[in-house]
Amino acid sequence: MNNNFPKTFPVQHQNVQPGIEENMTPKPIYKNDDNISGKKLKDKVAVITGGDSGIGRAVAIAFAKEGAKIAIIYLNEHEDAETTKKEIESIGGECILISGDIGNEEFCISSINSIKSKFNKINIIVNNSAEQHVCNNLTDITEQQLEKTFRTNVFGAVFITKEALKHLSQGDSIINTTSITAYNGNETLIDYSMTKGALTTFTRSLALSLITKGIRVNSVAPGPVWTPLIPASFDATKVSIFGQSNPMKRAAQPVEIADAYVFLASDGASFITGETIHINGGELVNS
């Protein structure tokens, strides 16, 4: 992708509306011969936290289909991680797995260093790992739970990104998984919603910080999505009706979320930074 787009234009004026493109100097750039389906992320290296299952798995496979090499960082869901790795390898992709707690900065540093050593570069960071705990009242949130949720959802994203920035350069990108709860809140997921709000602000602030380096930072804010986090969080009755309250009357499947990450990671989103894509089945969000 040509990263040297013009920043100024010669003095010119046309006396007709809506104007003649052929008479413009320079001509508008209207195609990218490198942006071919199946090659949008060719030779790029993507780090995906929580890539073992759910949205992370769908993103990992979608990235691999577009030519990216994949590094999955996950906690301890070894069987899920191996399944994702096999899926990627079955389509000719390359994937490595790294298990550990991203709430530990030393682990994040060693993980990024291992990925750099394996692939010799890093181009895309997807901060997707998360945990959530249902609490009916604020008084039910213990200090330990509050710290653990923030360590996984926020500290981990900061630790991974901070170390990865040593290896990112112009044209690379960072994508954070936030949530509709960051905008609308959730009465039983208070601390989780707080962390997603923090990631939204992290996205906007880091985008401004890195814009002169040509590194883009964006986020995806899903609504209800059918992932392992749901049965691990809610009781059986709530799981049975999960997602039915949104306008589409169902939860999304991870595959319906993944292409947004491909877009944000690709050159097709070269003029997008600091933004959030909302994928929530038609729910209005409070900005």
PyRosetta script that sets phi, psi and omega in degrees:
from pyrosetta import init, pose_from_sequence

init()
pose = pose_from_sequence("MNNNFPKTFPVQHQNVQPGIEENMTPKPIYKNDDNISGKKLKDKVAVITGGDSGIGRAVAIAFAKEGAKIAIIYLNEHEDAETTKKEIESIGGECILISGDIGNEEFCISSINSIKSKFNKINIIVNNSAEQHVCNNLTDITEQQLEKTFRTNVFGAVFITKEALKHLSQGDSIINTTSITAYNGNETLIDYSMTKGALTTFTRSLALSLITKGIRVNSVAPGPVWTPLIPASFDATKVSIFGQSNPMKRAAQPVEIADAYVFLASDGASFITGETIHINGGELVNS")
pose.set_psi(1, 137.3)
pose.set_omega(1, 178.5)
pose.set_phi(2, -76.1)
pose.set_psi(2, 110.6)
pose.set_omega(2, 179.9)
pose.set_phi(3, -90.1)
pose.set_psi(3, 1.2)
pose.set_omega(3, -178.8)
pose.set_phi(4, -100.8)
pose.set_psi(4, 53.9)
pose.set_omega(4, 177.6)
pose.set_phi(5, -68.1)
pose.set_psi(5, 147.2)
pose.set_omega(5, -178.3)
pose.set_phi(6, -63.3)
pose.set_psi(6, 141.0)
pose.set_omega(6, 177.9)
pose.set_phi(7, -105.0)
pose.set_psi(7, -16.4)
pose.set_omega(7, 175.5)
pose.set_phi(8, -136.0)
pose.set_psi(8, 162.9)
pose.set_omega(8, -178.4)
pose.set_phi(9, -131.6)
pose.set_psi(9, 146.9)
pose.set_omega(9, 176.7)
pose.set_phi(10, -61.6)
pose.set_psi(10, 151.3)
pose.set_omega(10, 176.5)
pose.set_phi(11, -60.5)
pose.set_psi(11, 126.7)
pose.set_omega(11, -179.5)
pose.set_phi(12, -162.3)
pose.set_psi(12, 156.3)
pose.set_omega(12, 178.8)
pose.set_phi(13, -153.9)
pose.set_psi(13, 143.8)
pose.set_omega(13, 175.1)
pose.set_phi(14, -118.8)
pose.set_psi(14, 141.4)
pose.set_omega(14, -176.2)
pose.set_phi(15, -93.2)
pose.set_psi(15, 11.7)
pose.set_omega(15, 180.0)
pose.set_phi(16, -124.3)
pose.set_psi(16, 153.0)
pose.set_omega(16, 174.5)
pose.set_phi(17, -116.0)
pose.set_psi(17, 139.5)
pose.set_omega(17, 6.1)
pose.set_phi(18, -88.2)
pose.set_psi(18, 11.7)
pose.set_omega(18, 177.8)
pose.set_phi(19, 104.1)
pose.set_psi(19, 161.8)
pose.set_omega(19, -178.5)
pose.set_phi(20, -115.6)
pose.set_psi(20, 116.2)
pose.set_omega(20, -177.8)
pose.set_phi(21, -63.3)
pose.set_psi(21, -35.0)
pose.set_omega(21, -177.7)
pose.set_phi(22, -61.4)
pose.set_psi(22, -24.3)
pose.set_omega(22, -177.9)
pose.set_phi(23, -93.6)
pose.set_psi(23, 4.6)
pose.set_omega(23, -178.0)
pose.set_phi(24, -84.8)
pose.set_psi(24, 146.9)
pose.set_omega(24, 176.2)
pose.set_phi(25, -132.9)
pose.set_psi(25, 117.2)
pose.set_omega(25, -7.0)
pose.set_phi(26, -76.3)
pose.set_psi(26, 169.9)
pose.set_omega(26, 177.5)
pose.set_phi(27, -69.4)
pose.set_psi(27, 143.0)
pose.set_omega(27, 174.2)
pose.set_phi(28, -59.9)
pose.set_psi(28, 143.4)
pose.set_omega(28, 178.2)
pose.set_phi(29, -86.5)
pose.set_psi(29, 115.8)
pose.set_omega(29, -172.0)
pose.set_phi(30, -117.5)
pose.set_psi(30, 1.2)
pose.set_omega(30, 176.8)
pose.set_phi(31, -149.6)
pose.set_psi(31, 158.2)
pose.set_omega(31, 178.2)
pose.set_phi(32, -131.9)
pose.set_psi(32, 103.0)
pose.set_omega(32, -175.5)
pose.set_phi(33, -66.3)
pose.set_psi(33, -16.9)
pose.set_omega(33, 178.8)
pose.set_phi(34, -84.7)
pose.set_psi(34, -17.3)
pose.set_omega(34, -174.8)
pose.set_phi(35, -89.7)
pose.set_psi(35, 73.7)
pose.set_omega(35, -176.6)
pose.set_phi(36, -106.9)
pose.set_psi(36, 137.8)
pose.set_omega(36, 178.6)
pose.set_phi(37, -54.3)
pose.set_psi(37, 132.5)
pose.set_omega(37, -176.5)
pose.set_phi(38, 92.2)
pose.set_psi(38, -9.5)
pose.set_omega(38, -178.3)
pose.set_phi(39, -133.3)
pose.set_psi(39, 14.0)
pose.set_omega(39, -175.4)
pose.set_phi(40, -62.0)
pose.set_psi(40, -29.5)
pose.set_omega(40, -178.6)
pose.set_phi(41, -121.1)
pose.set_psi(41, 27.4)
pose.set_omega(41, -175.5)
pose.set_phi(42, -56.8)
pose.set_psi(42, 129.0)
pose.set_omega(42, 176.9)
pose.set_phi(43, 69.4)
pose.set_psi(43, 6.9)
pose.set_omega(43, 175.9)
pose.set_phi(44, -85.7)
pose.set_psi(44, 154.2)
pose.set_omega(44, 177.9)
pose.set_phi(45, -113.2)
pose.set_psi(45, 123.0)
pose.set_omega(45, -176.5)
pose.set_phi(46, -113.9)
pose.set_psi(46, 132.0)
pose.set_omega(46, 174.3)
pose.set_phi(47, -104.6)
pose.set_psi(47, 123.6)
pose.set_omega(47, -177.1)
pose.set_phi(48, -125.9)
pose.set_psi(48, 113.1)
pose.set_omega(48, 175.0)
pose.set_phi(49, -82.2)
pose.set_psi(49, 143.5)
pose.set_omega(49, -174.8)
pose.set_phi(50, 65.9)
pose.set_psi(50, 29.0)
pose.set_omega(50, -176.9)
pose.set_phi(51, -83.1)
pose.set_psi(51, 3.1)
pose.set_omega(51, -177.6)
pose.set_phi(52, -74.1)
pose.set_psi(52, -29.0)
pose.set_omega(52, -173.5)
pose.set_phi(53, -154.3)
pose.set_psi(53, 175.8)
pose.set_omega(53, 174.1)
pose.set_phi(54, 59.7)
pose.set_psi(54, -138.9)
pose.set_omega(54, -179.8)
pose.set_phi(55, -60.1)
pose.set_psi(55, -41.5)
pose.set_omega(55, -179.2)
pose.set_phi(56, -59.3)
pose.set_psi(56, -41.9)
pose.set_omega(56, 177.7)
pose.set_phi(57, -63.4)
pose.set_psi(57, -46.0)
pose.set_omega(57, -179.1)
pose.set_phi(58, -61.3)
pose.set_psi(58, -40.0)
pose.set_omega(58, 178.9)
pose.set_phi(59, -67.1)
pose.set_psi(59, -42.9)
pose.set_omega(59, -179.8)
pose.set_phi(60, -59.0)
pose.set_psi(60, -44.8)
pose.set_omega(60, -179.5)
pose.set_phi(61, -68.9)
pose.set_psi(61, -41.2)
pose.set_omega(61, 178.2)
pose.set_phi(62, -62.5)
pose.set_psi(62, -41.5)
pose.set_omega(62, 177.1)
pose.set_phi(63, -62.6)
pose.set_psi(63, -45.0)
pose.set_omega(63, -178.4)
pose.set_phi(64, -62.4)
pose.set_psi(64, -37.3)
pose.set_omega(64, 177.7)
pose.set_phi(65, -63.6)
pose.set_psi(65, -23.9)
pose.set_omega(65, 179.2)
pose.set_phi(66, -97.1)
pose.set_psi(66, 11.7)
pose.set_omega(66, 171.4)
pose.set_phi(67, 99.1)
pose.set_psi(67, 3.3)
pose.set_omega(67, -178.5)
pose.set_phi(68, -82.0)
pose.set_psi(68, 148.9)
pose.set_omega(68, 168.5)
pose.set_phi(69, -88.4)
pose.set_psi(69, 140.8)
pose.set_omega(69, -168.5)
pose.set_phi(70, -117.5)
pose.set_psi(70, 132.9)
pose.set_omega(70, 169.7)
pose.set_phi(71, -119.3)
pose.set_psi(71, 118.8)
pose.set_omega(71, -178.6)
pose.set_phi(72, -104.8)
pose.set_psi(72, 124.7)
pose.set_omega(72, 173.6)
pose.set_phi(73, -107.7)
pose.set_psi(73, 126.7)
pose.set_omega(73, -177.1)
pose.set_phi(74, -144.7)
pose.set_psi(74, 169.4)
pose.set_omega(74, -174.9)
pose.set_phi(75, -78.8)
pose.set_psi(75, -78.2)
pose.set_omega(75, -176.9)
pose.set_phi(76, -150.8)
pose.set_psi(76, 18.8)
pose.set_omega(76, -178.6)
pose.set_phi(77, -87.0)
pose.set_psi(77, 70.7)
pose.set_omega(77, -168.5)
pose.set_phi(78, -62.8)
pose.set_psi(78, -41.3)
pose.set_omega(78, -178.3)
pose.set_phi(79, -64.3)
pose.set_psi(79, -44.5)
pose.set_omega(79, 177.3)
pose.set_phi(80, -60.7)
pose.set_psi(80, -43.8)
pose.set_omega(80, -178.3)
pose.set_phi(81, -62.6)
pose.set_psi(81, -42.5)
pose.set_omega(81, 179.8)
pose.set_phi(82, -65.2)
pose.set_psi(82, -36.3)
pose.set_omega(82, 177.1)
pose.set_phi(83, -62.6)
pose.set_psi(83, -43.8)
pose.set_omega(83, 178.7)
pose.set_phi(84, -63.1)
pose.set_psi(84, -43.2)
pose.set_omega(84, 179.0)
pose.set_phi(85, -60.0)
pose.set_psi(85, -43.7)
pose.set_omega(85, 179.7)
pose.set_phi(86, -65.4)
pose.set_psi(86, -37.9)
pose.set_omega(86, 177.4)
pose.set_phi(87, -60.8)
pose.set_psi(87, -43.7)
pose.set_omega(87, -179.6)
pose.set_phi(88, -66.6)
pose.set_psi(88, -43.3)
pose.set_omega(88, 180.0)
pose.set_phi(89, -67.3)
pose.set_psi(89, -28.8)
pose.set_omega(89, -179.3)
pose.set_phi(90, -68.4)
pose.set_psi(90, -20.4)
pose.set_omega(90, 177.6)
pose.set_phi(91, -104.7)
pose.set_psi(91, 15.8)
pose.set_omega(91, 176.1)
pose.set_phi(92, 86.7)
pose.set_psi(92, 11.1)
pose.set_omega(92, -179.5)
pose.set_phi(93, -88.7)
pose.set_psi(93, 172.1)
pose.set_omega(93, -179.9)
pose.set_phi(94, -120.9)
pose.set_psi(94, 134.0)
pose.set_omega(94, -174.9)
pose.set_phi(95, -146.5)
pose.set_psi(95, 136.7)
pose.set_omega(95, 171.0)
pose.set_phi(96, -120.3)
pose.set_psi(96, 152.6)
pose.set_omega(96, -178.3)
pose.set_phi(97, -117.5)
pose.set_psi(97, 135.9)
pose.set_omega(97, 177.2)
pose.set_phi(98, -132.1)
pose.set_psi(98, 122.0)
pose.set_omega(98, -175.7)
pose.set_phi(99, -105.7)
pose.set_psi(99, 134.6)
pose.set_omega(99, 177.5)
pose.set_phi(100, 163.4)
pose.set_psi(100, -178.9)
pose.set_omega(100, -174.7)
pose.set_phi(101, -99.2)
pose.set_psi(101, 113.1)
pose.set_omega(101, -178.9)
pose.set_phi(102, -71.9)
pose.set_psi(102, -7.6)
pose.set_omega(102, 173.6)
pose.set_phi(103, -71.9)
pose.set_psi(103, -8.6)
pose.set_omega(103, 178.0)
pose.set_phi(104, -102.0)
pose.set_psi(104, 115.1)
pose.set_omega(104, -174.4)
pose.set_phi(105, -64.0)
pose.set_psi(105, -36.6)
pose.set_omega(105, 179.6)
pose.set_phi(106, -62.1)
pose.set_psi(106, -37.9)
pose.set_omega(106, 176.5)
pose.set_phi(107, -63.8)
pose.set_psi(107, -42.1)
pose.set_omega(107, 179.4)
pose.set_phi(108, -62.0)
pose.set_psi(108, -42.4)
pose.set_omega(108, 179.0)
pose.set_phi(109, -62.3)
pose.set_psi(109, -46.9)
pose.set_omega(109, -178.7)
pose.set_phi(110, -66.9)
pose.set_psi(110, -34.0)
pose.set_omega(110, 179.7)
pose.set_phi(111, -65.7)
pose.set_psi(111, -47.8)
pose.set_omega(111, 179.6)
pose.set_phi(112, -63.1)
pose.set_psi(112, -40.2)
pose.set_omega(112, 178.6)
pose.set_phi(113, -63.8)
pose.set_psi(113, -38.9)
pose.set_omega(113, 178.8)
pose.set_phi(114, -65.5)
pose.set_psi(114, -41.0)
pose.set_omega(114, 179.8)
pose.set_phi(115, -65.8)
pose.set_psi(115, -43.1)
pose.set_omega(115, 177.9)
pose.set_phi(116, -61.8)
pose.set_psi(116, -41.2)
pose.set_omega(116, 179.2)
pose.set_phi(117, -65.2)
pose.set_psi(117, -37.8)
pose.set_omega(117, -178.5)
pose.set_phi(118, -70.9)
pose.set_psi(118, -48.6)
pose.set_omega(118, -171.6)
pose.set_phi(119, -105.6)
pose.set_psi(119, -8.9)
pose.set_omega(119, 177.7)
pose.set_phi(120, 71.9)
pose.set_psi(120, 2.7)
pose.set_omega(120, 175.9)
pose.set_phi(121, -166.2)
pose.set_psi(121, 165.8)
pose.set_omega(121, 173.9)
pose.set_phi(122, -140.7)
pose.set_psi(122, 133.2)
pose.set_omega(122, -176.3)
pose.set_phi(123, -122.6)
pose.set_psi(123, -29.9)
pose.set_omega(123, -173.7)
pose.set_phi(124, -133.1)
pose.set_psi(124, 132.3)
pose.set_omega(124, 173.8)
pose.set_phi(125, -117.3)
pose.set_psi(125, 126.8)
pose.set_omega(125, 173.3)
pose.set_phi(126, -117.2)
pose.set_psi(126, 107.2)
pose.set_omega(126, 177.9)
pose.set_phi(127, -88.0)
pose.set_psi(127, 96.7)
pose.set_omega(127, -170.4)
pose.set_phi(128, -120.3)
pose.set_psi(128, -18.5)
pose.set_omega(128, -177.8)
pose.set_phi(129, -60.2)
pose.set_psi(129, 141.6)
pose.set_omega(129, 179.0)
pose.set_phi(130, -160.7)
pose.set_psi(130, 155.7)
pose.set_omega(130, 168.5)
pose.set_phi(131, -135.3)
pose.set_psi(131, 153.2)
pose.set_omega(131, 178.3)
pose.set_phi(132, -144.8)
pose.set_psi(132, 147.4)
pose.set_omega(132, -178.0)
pose.set_phi(133, -133.9)
pose.set_psi(133, 127.6)
pose.set_omega(133, -179.1)
pose.set_phi(134, -75.5)
pose.set_psi(134, 127.3)
pose.set_omega(134, 174.8)
pose.set_phi(135, -138.5)
pose.set_psi(135, 127.3)
pose.set_omega(135, -177.2)
pose.set_phi(136, -77.1)
pose.set_psi(136, -20.2)
pose.set_omega(136, -179.2)
pose.set_phi(137, -139.5)
pose.set_psi(137, 150.6)
pose.set_omega(137, 177.4)
pose.set_phi(138, -57.3)
pose.set_psi(138, -35.6)
pose.set_omega(138, -178.3)
pose.set_phi(139, -66.4)
pose.set_psi(139, -14.7)
pose.set_omega(139, 178.3)
pose.set_phi(140, -82.5)
pose.set_psi(140, -12.2)
pose.set_omega(140, -178.0)
pose.set_phi(141, -83.5)
pose.set_psi(141, 112.2)
pose.set_omega(141, -179.7)
pose.set_phi(142, -79.8)
pose.set_psi(142, 161.9)
pose.set_omega(142, 176.4)
pose.set_phi(143, -59.1)
pose.set_psi(143, -39.2)
pose.set_omega(143, -179.0)
pose.set_phi(144, -64.6)
pose.set_psi(144, -43.1)
pose.set_omega(144, 179.3)
pose.set_phi(145, -65.7)
pose.set_psi(145, -43.8)
pose.set_omega(145, -179.2)
pose.set_phi(146, -59.1)
pose.set_psi(146, -46.7)
pose.set_omega(146, -179.2)
pose.set_phi(147, -66.3)
pose.set_psi(147, -41.3)
pose.set_omega(147, -178.3)
pose.set_phi(148, -65.3)
pose.set_psi(148, -42.9)
pose.set_omega(148, -179.7)
pose.set_phi(149, -64.0)
pose.set_psi(149, -42.4)
pose.set_omega(149, 178.3)
pose.set_phi(150, -69.2)
pose.set_psi(150, -35.4)
pose.set_omega(150, 179.4)
pose.set_phi(151, -63.3)
pose.set_psi(151, -44.0)
pose.set_omega(151, -179.6)
pose.set_phi(152, -72.3)
pose.set_psi(152, -50.1)
pose.set_omega(152, -169.1)
pose.set_phi(153, -80.7)
pose.set_psi(153, -32.8)
pose.set_omega(153, -175.2)
pose.set_phi(154, -113.9)
pose.set_psi(154, -55.5)
pose.set_omega(154, -178.5)
pose.set_phi(155, -57.2)
pose.set_psi(155, -43.5)
pose.set_omega(155, -179.1)
pose.set_phi(156, -59.5)
pose.set_psi(156, -42.3)
pose.set_omega(156, 178.5)
pose.set_phi(157, -63.3)
pose.set_psi(157, -41.4)
pose.set_omega(157, 179.9)
pose.set_phi(158, -67.3)
pose.set_psi(158, -44.8)
pose.set_omega(158, -178.3)
pose.set_phi(159, -62.0)
pose.set_psi(159, -47.8)
pose.set_omega(159, -179.1)
pose.set_phi(160, -62.7)
pose.set_psi(160, -46.3)
pose.set_omega(160, -177.1)
pose.set_phi(161, -66.6)
pose.set_psi(161, -42.8)
pose.set_omega(161, -178.7)
pose.set_phi(162, -58.3)
pose.set_psi(162, -42.8)
pose.set_omega(162, 179.9)
pose.set_phi(163, -74.1)
pose.set_psi(163, -39.1)
pose.set_omega(163, -178.7)
pose.set_phi(164, -65.7)
pose.set_psi(164, -29.3)
pose.set_omega(164, -178.4)
pose.set_phi(165, -59.3)
pose.set_psi(165, -22.4)
pose.set_omega(165, 177.3)
pose.set_phi(166, -64.8)
pose.set_psi(166, -18.5)
pose.set_omega(166, -174.0)
pose.set_phi(167, -118.5)
pose.set_psi(167, -8.2)
pose.set_omega(167, -179.9)
pose.set_phi(168, -83.8)
pose.set_psi(168, 153.1)
pose.set_omega(168, 179.8)
pose.set_phi(169, -146.6)
pose.set_psi(169, -175.4)
pose.set_omega(169, -176.4)
pose.set_phi(170, -52.8)
pose.set_psi(170, 132.1)
pose.set_omega(170, -179.1)
pose.set_phi(171, 94.7)
pose.set_psi(171, -12.1)
pose.set_omega(171, 178.6)
pose.set_phi(172, -82.7)
pose.set_psi(172, 168.8)
pose.set_omega(172, -174.8)
pose.set_phi(173, -147.8)
pose.set_psi(173, 156.6)
pose.set_omega(173, 177.5)
pose.set_phi(174, -125.8)
pose.set_psi(174, 132.5)
pose.set_omega(174, -180.0)
pose.set_phi(175, -129.1)
pose.set_psi(175, 125.3)
pose.set_omega(175, 179.3)
pose.set_phi(176, -106.1)
pose.set_psi(176, 136.8)
pose.set_omega(176, 173.4)
pose.set_phi(177, -88.0)
pose.set_psi(177, 110.1)
pose.set_omega(177, 176.6)
pose.set_phi(178, -100.8)
pose.set_psi(178, -135.8)
pose.set_omega(178, -176.8)
pose.set_phi(179, -173.1)
pose.set_psi(179, 155.7)
pose.set_omega(179, 172.6)
pose.set_phi(180, -60.5)
pose.set_psi(180, -24.1)
pose.set_omega(180, 179.5)
pose.set_phi(181, -65.8)
pose.set_psi(181, -22.4)
pose.set_omega(181, 177.3)
pose.set_phi(182, -66.5)
pose.set_psi(182, -25.1)
pose.set_omega(182, -176.4)
pose.set_phi(183, -103.3)
pose.set_psi(183, -40.6)
pose.set_omega(183, -176.1)
pose.set_phi(184, -103.2)
pose.set_psi(184, -11.1)
pose.set_omega(184, -176.8)
pose.set_phi(185, 73.6)
pose.set_psi(185, 171.4)
pose.set_omega(185, 175.5)
pose.set_phi(186, -153.7)
pose.set_psi(186, 125.5)
pose.set_omega(186, -171.0)
pose.set_phi(187, -67.3)
pose.set_psi(187, -21.2)
pose.set_omega(187, -179.7)
pose.set_phi(188, -113.4)
pose.set_psi(188, 2.1)
pose.set_omega(188, 178.5)
pose.set_phi(189, -126.6)
pose.set_psi(189, 56.8)
pose.set_omega(189, -171.5)
pose.set_phi(190, -65.7)
pose.set_psi(190, -52.7)
pose.set_omega(190, -176.4)
pose.set_phi(191, -70.6)
pose.set_psi(191, -35.4)
pose.set_omega(191, 175.3)
pose.set_phi(192, -60.9)
pose.set_psi(192, -46.3)
pose.set_omega(192, 179.5)
pose.set_phi(193, -61.2)
pose.set_psi(193, -38.1)
pose.set_omega(193, 177.0)
pose.set_phi(194, -60.4)
pose.set_psi(194, -41.9)
pose.set_omega(194, -178.8)
pose.set_phi(195, -66.7)
pose.set_psi(195, -36.4)
pose.set_omega(195, 179.8)
pose.set_phi(196, -70.8)
pose.set_psi(196, -32.6)
pose.set_omega(196, 172.0)
pose.set_phi(197, -63.5)
pose.set_psi(197, -40.2)
pose.set_omega(197, 177.8)
pose.set_phi(198, -63.0)
pose.set_psi(198, -39.7)
pose.set_omega(198, 179.3)
pose.set_phi(199, -68.0)
pose.set_psi(199, -32.2)
pose.set_omega(199, 176.6)
pose.set_phi(200, -63.5)
pose.set_psi(200, -45.4)
pose.set_omega(200, 178.1)
pose.set_phi(201, -69.3)
pose.set_psi(201, -36.0)
pose.set_omega(201, 175.1)
pose.set_phi(202, -59.0)
pose.set_psi(202, -43.5)
pose.set_omega(202, 178.8)
pose.set_phi(203, -59.0)
pose.set_psi(203, -50.1)
pose.set_omega(203, -175.8)
pose.set_phi(204, -66.8)
pose.set_psi(204, -42.6)
pose.set_omega(204, -177.1)
pose.set_phi(205, -70.7)
pose.set_psi(205, -43.8)
pose.set_omega(205, -179.1)
pose.set_phi(206, -67.3)
pose.set_psi(206, -33.9)
pose.set_omega(206, 176.6)
pose.set_phi(207, -58.9)
pose.set_psi(207, -43.8)
pose.set_omega(207, 178.0)
pose.set_phi(208, -65.9)
pose.set_psi(208, -38.6)
pose.set_omega(208, -178.2)
pose.set_phi(209, -66.2)
pose.set_psi(209, -33.3)
pose.set_omega(209, -172.8)
pose.set_phi(210, -104.0)
pose.set_psi(210, 0.6)
pose.set_omega(210, -171.6)
pose.set_phi(211, -62.8)
pose.set_psi(211, -34.5)
pose.set_omega(211, 179.8)
pose.set_phi(212, -72.3)
pose.set_psi(212, -16.9)
pose.set_omega(212, 177.7)
pose.set_phi(213, -90.8)
pose.set_psi(213, -4.6)
pose.set_omega(213, 179.5)
pose.set_phi(214, 76.3)
pose.set_psi(214, 18.6)
pose.set_omega(214, 177.0)
pose.set_phi(215, -101.7)
pose.set_psi(215, 123.2)
pose.set_omega(215, -176.7)
pose.set_phi(216, -94.1)
pose.set_psi(216, 145.5)
pose.set_omega(216, 179.8)
pose.set_phi(217, -131.7)
pose.set_psi(217, 120.6)
pose.set_omega(217, -180.0)
pose.set_phi(218, -139.4)
pose.set_psi(218, 177.6)
pose.set_omega(218, 178.8)
pose.set_phi(219, -144.2)
pose.set_psi(219, 161.6)
pose.set_omega(219, 173.5)
pose.set_phi(220, -120.8)
pose.set_psi(220, 130.8)
pose.set_omega(220, -178.3)
pose.set_phi(221, -115.6)
pose.set_psi(221, 91.1)
pose.set_omega(221, 179.8)
pose.set_phi(222, -74.4)
pose.set_psi(222, 155.4)
pose.set_omega(222, 166.0)
pose.set_phi(223, -88.9)
pose.set_psi(223, -143.8)
pose.set_omega(223, -179.9)
pose.set_phi(224, -66.7)
pose.set_psi(224, 127.3)
pose.set_omega(224, 179.0)
pose.set_phi(225, -132.8)
pose.set_psi(225, 137.6)
pose.set_omega(225, -177.5)
pose.set_phi(226, -79.8)
pose.set_psi(226, 96.4)
pose.set_omega(226, -180.0)
pose.set_phi(227, -133.1)
pose.set_psi(227, 167.8)
pose.set_omega(227, 179.3)
pose.set_phi(228, -58.3)
pose.set_psi(228, -21.6)
pose.set_omega(228, 179.5)
pose.set_phi(229, -63.2)
pose.set_psi(229, -25.0)
pose.set_omega(229, -176.0)
pose.set_phi(230, -73.1)
pose.set_psi(230, -58.5)
pose.set_omega(230, 177.2)
pose.set_phi(231, -65.7)
pose.set_psi(231, -19.8)
pose.set_omega(231, 177.2)
pose.set_phi(232, -80.0)
pose.set_psi(232, -11.8)
pose.set_omega(232, -175.7)
pose.set_phi(233, -110.1)
pose.set_psi(233, -42.6)
pose.set_omega(233, -170.2)
pose.set_phi(234, -105.3)
pose.set_psi(234, 157.9)
pose.set_omega(234, 177.1)
pose.set_phi(235, -72.7)
pose.set_psi(235, 169.0)
pose.set_omega(235, -171.9)
pose.set_phi(236, -59.3)
pose.set_psi(236, -38.1)
pose.set_omega(236, -178.4)
pose.set_phi(237, -66.4)
pose.set_psi(237, -45.9)
pose.set_omega(237, 179.5)
pose.set_phi(238, -64.8)
pose.set_psi(238, -35.5)
pose.set_omega(238, 178.3)
pose.set_phi(239, -62.8)
pose.set_psi(239, -38.2)
pose.set_omega(239, -175.9)
pose.set_phi(240, -66.5)
pose.set_psi(240, -21.2)
pose.set_omega(240, 179.8)
pose.set_phi(241, -116.6)
pose.set_psi(241, 14.2)
pose.set_omega(241, -175.7)
pose.set_phi(242, -58.5)
pose.set_psi(242, 128.4)
pose.set_omega(242, 175.8)
pose.set_phi(243, 87.1)
pose.set_psi(243, -9.6)
pose.set_omega(243, -173.7)
pose.set_phi(244, -73.7)
pose.set_psi(244, -12.2)
pose.set_omega(244, -179.0)
pose.set_phi(245, -86.4)
pose.set_psi(245, -7.7)
pose.set_omega(245, -178.7)
pose.set_phi(246, -85.5)
pose.set_psi(246, 166.2)
pose.set_omega(246, -173.5)
pose.set_phi(247, -56.3)
pose.set_psi(247, -31.1)
pose.set_omega(247, 178.3)
pose.set_phi(248, -84.6)
pose.set_psi(248, -3.6)
pose.set_omega(248, 174.3)
pose.set_phi(249, 64.1)
pose.set_psi(249, 27.7)
pose.set_omega(249, 176.7)
pose.set_phi(250, -162.1)
pose.set_psi(250, 164.5)
pose.set_omega(250, 172.5)
pose.set_phi(251, -85.1)
pose.set_psi(251, 153.8)
pose.set_omega(251, 174.5)
pose.set_phi(252, -75.6)
pose.set_psi(252, 159.1)
pose.set_omega(252, 168.7)
pose.set_phi(253, -98.6)
pose.set_psi(253, 148.6)
pose.set_omega(253, -177.4)
pose.set_phi(254, -52.6)
pose.set_psi(254, -35.1)
pose.set_omega(254, -178.4)
pose.set_phi(255, -62.4)
pose.set_psi(255, -24.5)
pose.set_omega(255, 179.8)
pose.set_phi(256, -77.5)
pose.set_psi(256, -10.2)
pose.set_omega(256, -178.1)
pose.set_phi(257, -100.3)
pose.set_psi(257, -29.8)
pose.set_omega(257, -165.3)
pose.set_phi(258, -62.4)
pose.set_psi(258, -38.0)
pose.set_omega(258, -174.9)
pose.set_phi(259, -65.6)
pose.set_psi(259, -22.8)
pose.set_omega(259, 175.9)
pose.set_phi(260, -64.9)
pose.set_psi(260, -36.5)
pose.set_omega(260, 178.1)
pose.set_phi(261, -69.1)
pose.set_psi(261, -40.0)
pose.set_omega(261, 176.9)
pose.set_phi(262, -58.8)
pose.set_psi(262, -46.4)
pose.set_omega(262, 179.6)
pose.set_phi(263, -59.3)
pose.set_psi(263, -49.6)
pose.set_omega(263, -176.7)
pose.set_phi(264, -66.0)
pose.set_psi(264, -28.3)
pose.set_omega(264, -179.9)
pose.set_phi(265, -82.6)
pose.set_psi(265, -16.7)
pose.set_omega(265, -172.9)
pose.set_phi(266, -92.8)
pose.set_psi(266, 170.6)
pose.set_omega(266, 176.9)
pose.set_phi(267, -66.9)
pose.set_psi(267, -16.3)
pose.set_omega(267, 177.3)
pose.set_phi(268, -63.1)
pose.set_psi(268, -19.4)
pose.set_omega(268, 179.2)
pose.set_phi(269, -108.7)
pose.set_psi(269, 29.7)
pose.set_omega(269, -172.9)
pose.set_phi(270, -64.5)
pose.set_psi(270, -17.7)
pose.set_omega(270, -179.8)
pose.set_phi(271, -109.9)
pose.set_psi(271, 20.4)
pose.set_omega(271, -179.0)
pose.set_phi(272, -118.9)
pose.set_psi(272, 120.9)
pose.set_omega(272, 172.9)
pose.set_phi(273, -152.7)
pose.set_psi(273, 147.6)
pose.set_omega(273, -178.8)
pose.set_phi(274, 76.8)
pose.set_psi(274, 14.4)
pose.set_omega(274, -174.0)
pose.set_phi(275, -111.1)
pose.set_psi(275, 166.3)
pose.set_omega(275, 178.5)
pose.set_phi(276, -128.3)
pose.set_psi(276, 131.4)
pose.set_omega(276, 172.6)
pose.set_phi(277, -95.2)
pose.set_psi(277, 123.8)
pose.set_omega(277, -179.7)
pose.set_phi(278, -96.5)
pose.set_psi(278, 120.7)
pose.set_omega(278, 178.8)
pose.set_phi(279, -124.4)
pose.set_psi(279, 93.0)
pose.set_omega(279, -169.2)
pose.set_phi(280, -143.0)
pose.set_psi(280, 19.9)
pose.set_omega(280, 175.9)
pose.set_phi(281, 70.5)
pose.set_psi(281, 24.3)
pose.set_omega(281, 175.0)
pose.set_phi(282, 96.1)
pose.set_psi(282, 5.9)
pose.set_omega(282, 177.3)
pose.set_phi(283, -72.9)
pose.set_psi(283, 134.3)
pose.set_omega(283, 175.5)
pose.set_phi(284, -76.8)
pose.set_psi(284, 140.7)
pose.set_omega(284, -179.7)
pose.set_phi(285, -110.8)
pose.set_psi(285, 149.2)
pose.set_omega(285, 176.4)
pose.set_phi(286, -86.7)
pose.set_psi(286, 113.1)
pose.set_omega(286, -177.3)
pose.set_phi(287, -76.4)
pose.dump_pdb("model.pdb")
